[in-house]
Amino acid sequence: MLPQRPHFVLISVLSVTLAVGSAAPARAQFRGPPAGPPAGMHIPMGLPHLPPDVARVPDIPQMPDLPAAASIRHIDDLLRGVGEATRQAQIRTLVRAAPGRVTVDPHGEPVLRGEFLAMGLSAGQLDAVQSQGFTATRQTSADAPLGLDLALLRDTRGRSEAEALRLLQQLAPKVTFAYQHIYLPAGGGDAAQGDPPATAPTGGMAHRVGLIDGGVDPADPALAHVRLTPFGCGKANVSRHGTVVAARLVDGDSDTLYAANLWCSDAVGGATSDLVRALAWMAREGVPVINISLVGPDNPVLARAVQAMIARGHVLVSAVGNDGPAAPPLFPAAYPGVIGVSAVDSRDRVLPDSGSGPQVAFCASGVVGHGRDAMRGTSFAAPIVARRAAQLLDAPRPGAAAAVERRLASEARDLGPPGRDPRYGYGLLSP
């Protein structure tokens, strides 16, 4: 256990609330973003500068063997039949499933159509934005701890996402605007052989740990004796992805699991504002360690929220994604201070589709189950690392993220080249 130290509370301003609406059916694959920076190079945060001639989203090439359009109703349907559930396949499926609600930005990243986030709009700037056809809902709350002054903007004039964002930046040059990016699960079904399914916890000290994912099934045998505190849905809703990740995250009969559901009964979930809202809830609840098995692009609003959480003393553990070793870094795993996790198989070999780069701090088993019921991906490796982190930290404390990472590095079994490397990080952490 890390030593007790007083922690600081940031000035609070925001908790974001977003209702996403209903999904329509379909499927598709995205054109990947440009190659990322080489290992060791600074990864810039925020949106790239958009040249004036950017006015349309890129074409999305076809990909075979995806779920039938009418079957895309929920997060598990999004993952079903996509093989290793690569993010490209998920994006293709989601864009085809809900073309009226989902599109892609100029880099091929999924976004909610016509929605944007703004940090720091003054009253005058808000009036200017509304005069150009944007509706605005300012999201503020006196008990929100993340220090964000956030507004949700919706374009009523049907402009392309790039055109609308460019106009917003012209109307208020000093304000931070962002797309409503969609973050996707970093794992899914596969026919690979792997570890047996999670079993019920066997006791031990009680820990408090957070999960931001799909819905968790409290009736699952591995969670039957866990104290579940849900957030995000007005009605009960579960997903296999969220439940399997949760089962790997808890390790004691009296553990308390704070589970934020970003999907509910909707296939179009995981929006930036919902992810930020879940982090704000975890901060209010004082959850020391939070597992995020979702991946997506850099977004300045999410970056600020993550920075605030780490400054408060929370530990964030995140899957690095399954786009392969040559893909650009994915977020939130690639933000400074976040503990990124890659995945290995039952023989401790890194999964070929696992992400790689300086964002990888550790690796863990990323395969659950056998045969047709198996699931694989970095989604299922991250909670193993988060579980161990939760055993070390009973409350948020400034500096906790770095201290926990150092402690875990001393326990990891080195794999690959000696020392920290881009595929295995400091090495393997086992349950």
TAQUI-V16804 format. One record per helix or strand. SS is the DSSP state (@ for helix, = for strand). FROM is the first residue (numbers start at 1). TO is the last residue. If there is no record, write none. Layout:
ss->{SS SS}
from->{FROM FROM}
to->{TO TO}
This chain:
ss->{@ @ @ = = @ = = @ = = = = = @ = @ = = @ = = @ = = = = = = @ = @ @ = = = =}
from->{69 75 87 102 110 123 134 150 161 176 184 188 195 208 221 227 240 256 271 272 289 294 300 315 331 339 350 360 367 371 375 379 400 413 421 425 428}
to->{71 79 97 104 119 131 139 155 171 182 185 189 195 213 223 231 249 261 271 285 292 296 312 319 331 344 350 365 368 373 376 392 411 413 421 425 428}
